[in-house]
Amino acid sequence: MTEIHSTPTLVERLSDPRPVLAVGTLAWVAATVVVLLAGERWNAALPVCYAGTALGLLGFGLFLVQRRAARRGSRGAQQGLT
């Protein structure tokens, strides 16, 4: 008898990127606020905080676009985002 090995699927809770994107973006927003309140001492870190926040928002937007395309059934969309 031949054994067929199947790859186990992840629990949906562990494969959902939304919490990671939200927490990461909120962490960058919090870091930006802390740097702004710290005054001139941390001014050099401000562009990094802005970039982290912008990349988090960009990543979240890209995820939403891909999920919308997957729900529409677009051929080029990622699978499993619905």
BATILO-420291 format. One record per residue: residue number from 0; x negated, y, z of N, C-alpha, C in turn. Coordinates in pm, whole numbers, plus 50000, padded with zeros to 5 digits. Atoms other than C-alpha are relative to their C-alpha. Example, Ala and Ser with C-alpha at 12.3 -4.5 7.8 and 13.67 -1.06 7.14 Angstrom:
// BATILO-420291
 num  n.xx  n.yy  n.zz ca.xx ca.yy ca.zz  c.xx  c.yy  c.zz
   0 49911 49881 50000 48770 49550 50780 49910 50120 50000
   1 50082 49881 49994 48633 49894 50714 50077 50109 50073
// end
This chain:
// BATILO-420291
 num  n.xx  n.yy  n.zz ca.xx ca.yy ca.zz  c.xx  c.yy  c.zz
   0 49915 49882 50000 50000 50000 50000 49911 50124 50000
   1 50077 49878 50011 49867 50343 49910 50055 50107 50093
   2 49958 49892 49912 49874 50621 50162 49997 50132 49925
   3 49995 49867 50060 49977 50964 50045 49981 50101 50112
   4 50028 49898 49899 49827 51246 50246 50061 50132 49954
   5 49944 49869 50032 50024 51564 50252 49939 50103 50094
   6 50054 49892 49920 49894 51894 50374 50109 50052 50092
   7 49896 49949 49910 50081 52003 50685 50024 50149 49976
   8 49967 49860 50019 50262 52331 50652 49988 50074 50133
   9 50010 49918 49879 50204 52613 50898 50138 50037 50049
  10 49876 49950 49943 50476 52721 51130 50021 50140 49943
  11 49972 49870 50063 50648 53022 50974 49951 50116 50085
  12 50045 49894 49909 50563 53230 51279 49851 50026 49984
  13 50145 49984 50014 50191 53170 51220 49958 50045 49860
  14 50037 49962 50136 50199 53236 50846 50059 50134 49956
  15 49938 49871 50034 50393 53564 50855 49897 50112 50020
  16 50102 49895 49986 50152 53854 50782 50052 50131 50061
  17 49946 49873 49951 50389 54128 50904 49952 50039 50139
  18 50048 49958 49868 50291 54120 51274 49854 50042 49999
  19 50142 49965 50006 49920 54127 51191 49982 50137 49935
  20 50009 49870 50066 49964 54418 50950 50049 50112 50090
  21 49945 49896 49913 50179 54611 51195 49909 50029 50119
  22 50086 49980 49883 49953 54557 51498 49869 50065 49959
  23 50126 49941 50047 49638 54636 51299 50015 50147 49965
  24 49976 49860 50038 49784 54956 51155 50026 50086 50124
  25 49973 49924 49877 49916 55066 51494 49874 50018 50084
  26 50127 49985 49928 49573 55001 51646 49917 50113 49941
  27 50074 49890 50063 49415 55235 51390 50065 50134 50029
  28 49931 49875 49965 49681 55498 51459 49966 50040 50143
  29 50035 49972 49861 49612 55468 51832 49855 50048 50011
  30 50140 49956 49998 49237 55497 51768 49987 50142 49948
  31 50003 49864 50054 49299 55809 51560 50044 50101 50105
  32 49950 49910 49895 49499 55967 51843 49894 50017 50109
  33 50103 49993 49896 49228 55881 52097 49883 50087 49954
  34 50112 49921 50051 48956 56028 51874 50037 50148 49990
  35 49957 49860 50008 49159 56345 51815 50005 50064 50139
  36 49992 49946 49865 49215 56387 52189 49862 50011 50068
  37 50133 50000 49939 48848 56321 52272 49921 50125 49965
  38 50070 49877 50037 48741 56641 52101 49883 49977 49906
  39 50112 50003 50094 48416 56705 51919 49905 49882 50021
  40 50093 50109 49969 48232 56419 52085 50014 49883 49902
  41 49974 50114 50088 48393 56157 51855 50042 50042 49860
  42 49959 49952 50132 48446 56369 51543 49947 49914 49885
  43 50057 50082 50108 48220 56140 51337 50084 49875 49974
  44 49918 50120 50016 48464 55851 51392 50135 50029 49936
  45 49868 49964 50052 48766 56042 51264 50023 49952 49857
  46 49976 50052 50136 48718 55958 50892 50019 49848 49997
  47 49983 50146 49993 48686 55589 50984 50141 49965 50046
  48 49864 50022 49951 49013 55606 51177 50104 50030 49892
  49 49909 49967 50111 49186 55778 50886 49998 49891 49894
  50 50012 50105 50102 49054 55515 50645 50066 49871 50047
  51 49935 50121 49947 49167 55229 50871 50151 50010 49996
  52 49855 49979 50005 49515 55375 50898 50051 49994 49857
  53 49959 50000 50141 49535 55434 50522 49996 49859 49942
  54 50009 50137 50051 49418 55080 50444 50109 49911 50059
  55 49892 50077 49939 49668 54934 50689 50134 50030 49933
  56 49876 49963 50068 49952 55128 50528 50002 49949 49856
  57 50010 50052 50136 49829 55032 50181 50024 49849 49997
  58 49980 50145 49992 49814 54664 50281 50145 49964 50026
  59 49859 50026 49971 50165 54677 50424 50085 50029 49878
  60 49927 49969 50123 50293 54846 50108 49982 49894 49893
  61 50027 50105 50097 50125 54586 49889 50076 49873 50035
  62 49923 50116 49956 50281 54309 50096 50147 50016 49964
  63 49858 49978 50029 50627 54465 50057 50029 49990 49851
  64 49982 50009 50146 50584 54499 49678 49995 49855 49955
  65 50012 50141 50037 50470 54136 49647 50122 49920 50047
  66 49883 50073 49950 50757 54013 49864 50124 50030 49916
  67 49887 49963 50084 51009 54207 49657 49993 49929 49865
  68 50018 50069 50128 50863 54058 49338 50028 49850 50015
  69 49975 50142 49978 50876 53707 49487 50150 49973 50013
  70 49855 50017 49986 51242 53751 49581 50072 50017 49867
  71 49943 49981 50133 51315 53875 49228 49973 49881 49910
  72 50036 50113 50083 51148 53566 49086 49899 50036 49893
  73 50101 49957 50096 50872 53751 48901 49892 49893 49988
  74 50099 50106 50023 50618 53514 48744 49866 50030 50066
  75 50129 49965 49945 50315 53703 48874 49997 50018 50151
  76 49992 49976 49856 50434 53723 49234 49941 49883 50078
  77 50048 50105 49912 50282 53531 49521 50117 49914 50045
  78 49897 50093 49955 50475 53230 49643 50005 49996 50152
  79 49986 50018 49857 50610 53186 49994 50016 50128 50080
  80 49984 49873 49927 50671 53552 50083 50145 50035 50030
  81 49859 49963 49984 51049 53545 50084 50049 49990 50139
// end
